[in-house]
Amino acid sequence: MVDFEKVLLDIVKPMVSDQNSVSVKEMASIDDNEIILYVYAKNEDIARLIGKQGSMASAIRNMMAIGSRWVDKRINIKFESY
């Protein structure tokens, strides 16, 4: 089984200024065909991860969606600041 938490963390970690403060958590979903991942980072880092008009977030979601085809599931990624 693919560890999507680690894959997503490996993608977003180089993109943030404070690499020690970023984390990714998988949350339970009521749909067995869905994986929900939350990216937690500082407010300014979340802004970087989302990008202008959501372009960076869209690219991250597209990369993860391609990887999720191997396990025949959808990935839902949410970005949260703290």
VOMARBA-790236 format. One record per residue: x, y, z of N, C-alpha, C, O, CB in turn; residue in three letters. Coordinates in steps of 0.2 Angstrom, whole numbers, plus 5000, padded with zeros to 4 digits. Glycine has a CB too. Layout:
residues N
XYZXYZXYZXYZXYZALA...
//
This chain:
residues 82
500449945000500050005000500450065000501050065003499550005006MET500250114996500650174996500550225002499950225004500450214989VAL501050255005500950295010500850365008501350405007501550295015ASP500250385006500150455003500250505008500450565005499350455002PHE500250495014500450555019501250575018501350625017500350525026GLU501650515017502350535016502450565009502950605009502750465017LYS502150535004502250564997502050634997502450674994501750524992VAL501450655000501250725000501750765004501950825002500550735003LEU501950745010502450785014503050795010503350845010502650745021LEU503350745006503950745002503850804997504350834995504150684999ASP503250804994503050854989503050924992503350974989502450844986ILE502750934998502651005000503251035005503251095005502051005004VAL503550985008504151015012504651055009504851105012504450955015LYS504851045003505351095000505051154998505451204996505651054994PRO504351164998504051224996503951275001503751335000503451204993MET504051255007503951295013504551325016505051295015503451265018VAL504451385020505051415023505251375029505851375030504951485024SER504751355033504951325039504751245038504151225040504551355045ASP505251205036505051135035504951095041504551045040505651105031GLN505151115047504951085053504251095055504051055059505451105058ASN503951145053503251155055502751125051502151125053503151235056SER502851105045502351075040502250995042502750965044502651075033VAL501650985042501450915043500850895039500450935037501250905051SER500750825038500250795034499850745038500250705041500450775027VAL499250745038498850695042498350665038497950705034498550725049LYS498250605038497650565035497050565040497150545045497850495032GLU496550585037495850585041495450525039495450515033495550655041MET495050505043494550455041493950485036493850535037494250415047ALA493750445032493250465027492650415028492750355029493550465020SER492050435027491450385027491450355020491150295020490850425028ILE491850375015491850345008492450295008493050325009491850395003ASP492450235007492950185007493450205001494050185001492750115006ASP493150234996493550254990493850324990494150344985493150244984ASN493950354996494150424996494750425002494650395007493650474998GLU495250455001495750475006495750545007495850585002496450445003ILE495750565013495750635015496350655018496550625023495150655019ILE496750705015497350725018497350795020497150835016497950705013LEU497550815026497650885028498350905028498750865031497250895035TYR498550955025499250985026499151045031498751095030499451015019VAL499551045036499551095041500251125041500751095041499451065048TYR500251195041500851235040500651305043500051325044501151235033ALA501151345044501051415046500751455040500751435035501751455047LYS500451505042499951545038500351565031500051555026499751605041ASN500951595032501351615026501551555022501551565015501951655028GLU501651495025501851435021501151415017501251385011502151385025ASP500651415020499951395017499851435011499651415006499351395022ILE499951505011499951545006500351525000500151524994500051615008ALA500951505001501451474996501151414993501151404987502151464999ARG500951364997500651304995500051314991499951274986500551255001LEU499651364992499051374988499151404982498951394976498451414992ILE499651454982499851494976499351544974498751544976499951444970GLY499451584968499051624966498451594962498551554958499351674960LYS497851614964497251584962497151504962496851474958497151604954GLN497551484967497551414969497951364964497851304963496851384969GLY498351394960498751364955499151304958499251254955499151404950SER499551324963499951274966499551214969499751164969500451304971MET499051234973498651184976498351134971498351074972498051214980ALA498151164965497851124960498451074957498251014955497651164954SER499051104956499551054954499751004959499850944957500151104952ALA499751014965499850964970499350914970499450854970499950994977ILE498650934970498150884969498150844963498050784963497450924969ARG498350874957498450834951498950784952498850724950498550884945ASN499550794955500050744956499850694960499950634959500650784959MET499450704966499250654970498750614967498650554968499050684977MET498250644963497750604960498050554955497750504954497250654956ALA498550574951498850524947499150464951499050404949499450554943ILE499450474957499750424961499150384964499250324965500150454966GLY498550414965498050374968497650324964497350284966497550424971SER497850334957497550284952497750214953497450164952497650304945ARG498350204956498650144957498250104963498150044962499350144960TRP497950134967497450104972496750114971496350094975497650124979VAL496550144965495850154963495450194969494950174971495550084962ASP495750254971495450294976495550364974495950384970495750284983LYS495050404977495150474976495450504982495450484987494450514975ARG495850564980496250594986495950664986495850704981496950594985ILE495750684992495450754994496050784998496150755004494750744997ASN496350834996496850875000496550945002496250974998497450884996ILE496650955009496451015012497051045015497451015018495851005017LYS497151115014497651155017497451195023496951235023497951195012PHE497751185029497551225035498151255038498651225038497251175040GLU498051315041498551355044498451345052497951335054498651425042SER498951355055498951365063499351415065499351425071499151295066TYR
//
